[in-house]
């Protein structure tokens, strides 16, 4: 098949992009021809057809003219539509248009462009931004489902984008997408990486055709290790919804336990100052890491802690920890319980509940089943989250909407 992926970024900005690249490479390895459409960023990987990418939207500009241009692109990105048409003219027919995170930069208006050309459209749900102005179903540090049943005025009430102007832009764009353009009716099928996300979208009133397809792990990239240095590791984005405040408080309450914090994000400086001001000699702040350096630190750890305080989808942190042979202590929220089973490959605690997290850490220390749980976690990944299962299910989704089109020869597009 000839498949075009659209995403706001063409570099590994986060878990969504990593999953995108993993999927693209998996398809290429199996003989499919992959193309990309994105926004222009200096961090993007080099790509054959990058000249057709759309300009980025400068949300930081103070110019009135720039702000008006940005606002118009949020609603309907004419440049993206024009550029994607030029790209399609250059590369020829495609069988599937696979959307990822495209809102507010590339723009959802390209969905209609594909539909007008009778190209089947898949939309991969990576977060809740189709039904939530704040993207992650939180407001003021708490779970929020105020936009349920298309009640997007809640964005204004909660000031989901910080101030009135930004929130007004998001509110009006959501109304435009859903009630004026009705753009998502042009999507043939949506993909959710977790059962929880599919159910939650339906509960919010988004009654579209959603297939569940969990992420996969390339096992050859993850050599498991069942020994440890006694430390607990958090790795990921340093943001409030990730439970960072809870994690830091636990580090302070348990001075006899060793912790490692790996990552970057809006709370990075807060983490550093909290550790210094409280003289937390039991905590190592390691900053941003990726690849082998990151995996080596995880492998040295006793277990991973995932204290999420939002509806986590299909956590890459949990899956990578399991692949490396590490038990996971995770909050019982979102898709986490689909990956972590109590006392089988880790422990679950109630989100926002420091006492329960302390209890689970104490329980884990007492039972000391680290190696057995690590091995069971690795087995779960090998059996249920391997590339072959993912590939077969994804191709099944494509074929369901593509009308049995022929496969085409591969033509490499990365450089």
C-alpha positions as CSV (number, residue, x, y, z in Angstrom):
1,X,0.0,0.0,0.0
2,X,1.0,3.6,-0.5
3,X,0.3,5.4,2.9
4,X,0.7,9.1,3.7
5,X,1.2,10.0,7.4
6,X,0.3,13.6,8.5
7,X,1.6,14.9,11.8
8,X,2.4,18.4,13.2
9,X,6.1,17.4,13.7
10,X,8.5,15.2,11.9
11,X,10.9,14.7,14.7
12,X,10.8,12.7,17.9
13,X,9.2,15.4,20.0
14,X,7.4,12.9,22.3
15,X,5.8,9.5,22.6
16,X,3.3,10.2,19.8
17,X,6.0,10.9,17.3
18,X,8.1,7.9,18.4
19,X,5.1,5.7,17.8
20,X,4.5,7.4,14.4
21,X,8.1,6.7,13.3
22,X,8.0,3.1,14.7
23,X,4.8,2.5,12.7
24,X,6.2,4.0,9.5
25,X,9.4,1.9,9.7
26,X,7.4,-1.2,10.4
27,X,5.3,-0.7,7.3
28,X,8.4,0.1,5.2
29,X,10.0,-3.1,6.4
30,X,7.0,-5.0,5.2
31,X,7.1,-3.5,1.7
32,X,4.8,-0.5,1.9
33,X,5.5,2.9,0.4
34,X,5.4,5.6,3.1
35,X,5.0,9.4,2.7
36,X,4.8,12.3,5.1
37,X,3.1,15.6,5.4
38,X,4.0,18.0,8.3
39,X,4.8,21.5,9.4
40,X,8.3,23.0,8.8
41,X,10.6,22.8,11.8
42,X,14.4,22.9,11.9
43,X,14.3,19.8,14.1
44,X,12.5,17.7,11.5
45,X,14.3,14.7,10.0
46,X,15.5,15.3,6.5
47,X,12.8,14.2,4.1
48,X,12.6,13.9,0.3
49,X,9.4,16.0,-0.1
50,X,9.8,18.4,2.8
51,X,9.5,21.4,0.4
52,X,5.7,20.7,0.4
53,X,5.4,21.0,4.2
54,X,3.3,23.8,5.5
55,X,4.7,26.8,7.4
56,X,4.6,26.6,11.2
57,X,2.1,28.8,13.1
58,X,3.9,31.3,15.4
59,X,1.8,31.4,18.5
60,X,4.4,33.5,20.3
61,X,4.4,36.5,18.0
62,X,3.0,39.8,19.4
63,X,2.2,41.1,15.9
64,X,-1.5,41.7,15.3
65,X,-1.1,40.6,11.6
66,X,0.7,37.4,12.7
67,X,-2.0,36.7,15.3
68,X,-4.7,37.1,12.7
69,X,-2.9,34.8,10.3
70,X,-2.4,32.2,13.0
71,X,-6.1,32.4,13.9
72,X,-7.2,31.9,10.4
73,X,-5.0,28.8,10.0
74,X,-6.4,27.3,13.2
75,X,-9.9,27.3,11.6
76,X,-9.0,26.3,8.1
77,X,-5.4,26.0,6.9
78,X,-5.5,27.0,3.3
79,X,-1.7,26.7,3.0
80,X,-1.8,23.1,4.2
81,X,-4.6,22.2,1.8
82,X,-2.7,23.8,-1.1
83,X,0.6,22.1,-0.1
84,X,-0.9,18.7,0.4
85,X,-2.5,18.9,-3.1
86,X,0.9,19.7,-4.6
87,X,2.5,16.8,-2.7
88,X,-0.2,14.4,-4.0
89,X,0.4,15.6,-7.5
90,X,4.1,14.9,-7.1
91,X,3.9,11.5,-5.5
92,X,0.8,10.1,-7.3
93,X,-2.1,8.1,-5.9
94,X,-2.1,7.0,-2.3
95,X,-4.2,4.3,-0.7
96,X,-4.5,5.6,2.8
97,X,-4.2,9.0,4.5
98,X,-3.2,8.3,8.2
99,X,-3.8,11.4,10.4
100,X,-2.0,11.7,13.7
101,X,-1.6,14.9,15.8
102,X,-2.6,17.5,13.2
103,X,-4.8,20.0,15.1
104,X,-3.7,23.6,15.4
105,X,-0.7,23.4,13.1
106,X,-1.1,21.2,10.0
107,X,-4.8,21.6,10.6
108,X,-7.8,19.2,10.4
109,X,-9.0,20.9,7.2
110,X,-6.7,18.5,5.2
111,X,-9.1,15.7,6.1
112,X,-11.6,17.2,3.7
113,X,-9.0,17.5,1.0
114,X,-8.3,13.7,1.2
115,X,-12.0,13.0,1.3
116,X,-12.7,15.1,-1.8
117,X,-10.1,12.9,-3.6
118,X,-11.8,9.7,-2.4
119,X,-8.8,8.8,-0.3
120,X,-9.7,6.7,2.8
121,X,-8.8,8.5,6.0
122,X,-7.6,7.0,9.3
123,X,-7.3,9.3,12.3
124,X,-5.0,8.1,15.2
125,X,-6.1,9.4,18.5
126,X,-3.1,10.2,20.7
127,X,-4.9,12.4,23.3
128,X,-8.3,13.9,23.9
129,X,-7.9,17.1,21.9
130,X,-10.9,16.3,19.6
131,X,-13.2,16.7,22.6
132,X,-11.2,18.7,25.0
133,X,-9.8,22.2,24.7
134,X,-7.1,21.5,27.2
135,X,-6.2,18.3,25.3
136,X,-5.7,16.1,28.4
137,X,-9.1,16.3,30.1
138,X,-7.8,18.3,33.0
139,X,-8.5,21.8,34.4
140,X,-6.9,23.5,37.4
141,X,-5.0,20.3,38.3
142,X,-8.1,18.1,38.3
143,X,-9.8,15.7,35.9
144,X,-12.4,17.7,33.9
145,X,-15.0,16.4,31.4
146,X,-16.8,19.7,31.1
147,X,-16.8,19.6,27.3
148,X,-18.9,16.5,27.2
149,X,-21.6,16.4,24.6
150,X,-19.9,19.2,22.7
151,X,-20.3,21.7,25.5
152,X,-17.2,23.6,24.4
153,X,-18.2,26.8,26.2
154,X,-16.5,25.1,29.2
155,X,-13.2,26.1,27.6
156,X,-14.1,29.7,28.3
157,X,-15.3,28.9,31.8
158,X,-12.1,27.1,32.8
159,X,-9.7,29.3,30.8
160,X,-8.2,26.2,29.3
161,X,-5.6,28.1,27.4
162,X,-4.5,30.4,30.2
163,X,-6.3,33.6,29.3
164,X,-9.6,34.6,27.6
165,X,-8.1,35.3,24.2
166,X,-6.4,31.9,23.8
167,X,-9.4,30.1,25.3
168,X,-11.8,31.9,22.9
169,X,-9.7,30.8,19.9
170,X,-9.9,27.2,21.0
171,X,-13.6,27.4,21.8
172,X,-14.5,28.9,18.5
173,X,-12.3,26.5,16.6
174,X,-13.9,23.5,18.3
175,X,-17.3,24.8,17.4
176,X,-16.2,25.3,13.8
177,X,-14.7,21.8,13.5
178,X,-17.6,19.9,15.0
179,X,-20.7,22.0,14.3
180,X,-20.0,24.1,11.2
181,X,-17.6,22.0,9.1
182,X,-18.5,18.7,10.8
183,X,-15.0,17.7,9.6
184,X,-14.7,14.4,11.5
185,X,-17.6,12.8,9.5
186,X,-15.0,12.6,6.7
187,X,-12.8,10.2,8.7
188,X,-13.4,6.6,7.8
189,X,-12.1,5.1,11.0
190,X,-10.4,6.3,14.2
191,X,-7.7,4.3,16.1
192,X,-7.4,4.4,19.9
193,X,-4.3,2.8,21.5
194,X,-6.4,1.8,24.6
195,X,-9.8,0.5,25.4
196,X,-10.1,3.3,28.0
197,X,-9.6,6.0,25.5
198,X,-12.2,4.5,23.1
199,X,-14.7,4.2,25.9
200,X,-14.0,7.7,27.2
201,X,-14.4,9.3,23.7
202,X,-17.8,7.6,23.4
203,X,-18.8,8.7,26.9
204,X,-17.9,12.3,25.9
205,X,-20.4,12.0,23.1
206,X,-17.9,11.4,20.2
207,X,-19.9,8.5,18.7
208,X,-17.6,7.6,15.8
209,X,-16.2,4.3,14.6
210,X,-13.1,3.7,16.8
211,X,-10.8,0.6,16.6
212,X,-8.5,-0.2,19.5
213,X,-4.9,-0.8,18.5
214,X,-2.3,-0.7,21.3
215,X,1.2,0.5,20.6
216,X,4.0,-2.0,20.1
217,X,7.6,-2.4,21.2
218,X,10.6,-3.4,19.1
219,X,11.9,-6.1,21.4
220,X,15.4,-6.1,19.9
221,X,15.9,-2.5,21.2
222,X,15.2,-3.6,24.8
223,X,17.6,-6.0,26.5
224,X,16.0,-6.9,29.8
225,X,17.9,-6.7,33.1
226,X,16.5,-8.3,36.3
227,X,19.1,-7.0,38.7
228,X,18.9,-3.5,40.2
229,X,20.7,-0.8,42.3
230,X,17.7,-0.4,44.7
231,X,16.4,2.9,43.1
232,X,13.0,3.8,41.7
233,X,12.9,5.7,38.4
234,X,10.5,8.2,36.8
235,X,11.1,9.0,33.2
236,X,8.9,11.1,31.0
237,X,7.5,14.6,30.7
238,X,7.9,16.8,33.7
239,X,4.4,18.3,33.9
240,X,1.6,18.6,36.5
241,X,-0.7,16.0,34.9
242,X,2.1,13.5,35.1
243,X,1.9,13.5,38.9
244,X,5.3,15.2,39.4
245,X,4.2,17.1,42.6
246,X,3.0,13.8,44.1
247,X,6.3,12.2,43.1
248,X,8.4,14.9,44.7
249,X,6.4,14.7,47.9
250,X,7.0,11.0,48.1
251,X,10.8,11.5,47.5
252,X,10.7,13.9,50.5
253,X,8.7,11.5,52.7
254,X,10.9,8.5,52.0
255,X,14.5,9.6,52.6
256,X,15.7,6.0,52.9
257,X,14.5,5.2,49.3
258,X,16.6,6.1,46.3
259,X,14.9,7.9,43.4
260,X,15.9,9.0,39.9
261,X,14.0,11.6,37.9
262,X,14.6,11.7,34.1
263,X,12.9,14.1,31.7
264,X,12.2,17.6,30.7
265,X,9.2,19.9,30.6
266,X,7.5,22.9,32.3
267,X,8.3,21.6,35.9
268,X,12.0,21.0,35.3
269,X,13.2,24.0,37.2
270,X,10.7,23.3,40.0
271,X,12.1,19.8,40.3
272,X,15.6,21.1,40.6
273,X,14.8,23.7,43.2
274,X,12.6,21.3,45.2
275,X,15.4,18.8,45.4
276,X,17.9,21.5,46.4
277,X,15.7,23.3,48.9
278,X,14.7,20.1,50.7
279,X,18.2,18.7,50.6
280,X,17.0,15.5,49.0
281,X,20.2,13.5,48.8
282,X,18.2,10.4,48.0
283,X,17.1,11.9,44.6
284,X,19.2,12.1,41.4
285,X,17.9,14.5,38.8
286,X,19.3,13.4,35.5
287,X,17.4,15.7,33.0
288,X,16.5,14.7,29.5
289,X,17.7,11.4,28.2
290,X,16.9,9.2,25.3
291,X,18.0,5.9,23.6
292,X,20.7,3.8,25.2
293,X,21.6,6.2,28.0
294,X,17.9,6.3,29.1
295,X,17.5,2.5,28.9
296,X,20.7,1.9,30.8
297,X,19.4,4.0,33.7
298,X,16.1,2.2,33.7
299,X,17.8,-1.2,33.6
300,X,19.7,-0.3,36.8
301,X,16.6,0.6,38.6
302,X,14.4,-1.6,40.8
303,X,11.1,-0.4,39.4
304,X,9.5,2.4,37.4
305,X,7.0,4.8,39.0
306,X,4.2,6.2,36.7
307,X,2.2,8.6,39.0
308,X,-0.1,10.0,36.2
309,X,-2.9,12.3,37.3
310,X,-4.7,12.4,33.9
311,X,-6.3,9.8,31.8
312,X,-3.1,8.2,30.5
313,X,-3.7,6.5,27.2
314,X,-1.3,3.6,26.3
315,X,1.8,4.6,28.3
316,X,5.1,4.1,26.5
317,X,6.9,4.5,29.8
318,X,5.0,1.5,31.2
319,X,5.6,-0.6,28.1
320,X,9.3,0.3,27.8
321,X,9.8,-0.5,31.5
322,X,8.2,-3.9,31.1
323,X,10.3,-4.6,28.0
324,X,13.4,-3.9,30.1
325,X,12.3,-6.3,32.7
326,X,11.2,-3.8,35.3
327,X,8.1,-3.9,37.5
328,X,5.9,-0.8,37.3
329,X,4.2,1.1,40.2
330,X,1.5,3.1,38.4
331,X,-1.6,5.1,39.2
332,X,-4.9,3.4,38.6
333,X,-6.1,5.8,36.0
334,X,-6.8,5.8,32.2
335,X,-5.2,3.0,30.3
336,X,-2.6,2.1,33.0
337,X,-4.6,-0.9,34.4
338,X,-4.7,-2.4,30.9
339,X,-0.9,-2.8,31.2
340,X,-0.2,-3.3,34.9
341,X,-1.9,-6.1,36.9
342,X,-1.5,-5.9,40.7
343,X,1.2,-8.3,41.9
344,X,1.7,-9.8,38.5
345,X,4.0,-7.2,36.8
346,X,3.7,-4.3,39.3
347,X,1.4,-2.4,41.6
348,X,-1.5,0.1,41.2
349,X,-2.3,3.0,43.5
350,X,-5.0,5.6,43.5
351,X,-4.1,8.8,41.6
352,X,-3.5,11.9,43.7
353,X,-3.2,9.7,46.8
354,X,0.3,9.9,48.4
355,X,-0.7,7.5,51.2
356,X,-1.6,4.8,48.8
357,X,1.6,5.2,46.8
358,X,3.6,5.0,50.0
359,X,1.7,1.8,51.0
360,X,2.4,0.2,47.7
361,X,6.1,1.1,47.9
362,X,6.2,-0.5,51.4
363,X,4.3,-3.5,50.2
364,X,6.6,-3.9,47.3
365,X,9.7,-3.7,49.5
366,X,8.2,-6.3,51.9
367,X,7.2,-8.8,49.2
368,X,10.4,-8.4,47.1
369,X,9.1,-10.1,44.0
370,X,11.0,-7.7,41.7
371,X,12.7,-10.2,39.4
372,X,9.6,-12.4,39.0
373,X,7.4,-9.4,38.2
374,X,10.0,-8.1,35.8
375,X,10.1,-11.3,33.9
376,X,6.3,-11.5,33.7
377,X,6.2,-8.0,32.4
378,X,8.7,-8.8,29.7
379,X,6.6,-11.9,28.7
380,X,3.5,-9.8,28.4
381,X,5.2,-7.4,26.0
382,X,6.6,-10.2,24.0
383,X,3.3,-12.0,23.7
384,X,0.8,-9.1,23.2
385,X,2.6,-6.0,22.1
386,X,5.0,-7.2,19.5
387,X,5.4,-5.7,16.0
388,X,3.8,-8.6,14.1
389,X,0.5,-8.4,16.0
390,X,0.5,-4.6,15.5
391,X,1.2,-4.9,11.8
392,X,-1.4,-7.5,11.1
393,X,-4.1,-5.5,13.0
394,X,-3.1,-2.2,11.3
395,X,-3.2,-3.7,7.8
396,X,-6.6,-5.2,8.7
397,X,-7.9,-1.7,9.5
398,X,-6.4,-0.3,6.3
399,X,-7.9,-3.1,4.2
400,X,-11.3,-2.6,5.8
401,X,-11.6,0.9,4.4
402,X,-9.3,0.8,1.3
403,X,-11.4,-1.6,-0.8
404,X,-8.6,-4.2,-1.2
405,X,-6.2,-2.0,-3.2
406,X,-3.0,-3.7,-4.4
407,X,0.3,-3.3,-2.5
408,X,2.9,-1.1,-4.2
409,X,6.7,-1.4,-4.2
410,X,8.6,0.3,-1.4
411,X,10.4,3.6,-2.1
412,X,12.5,4.8,0.9
413,X,11.6,8.3,2.1
414,X,13.9,8.8,5.1
415,X,17.4,10.1,4.7
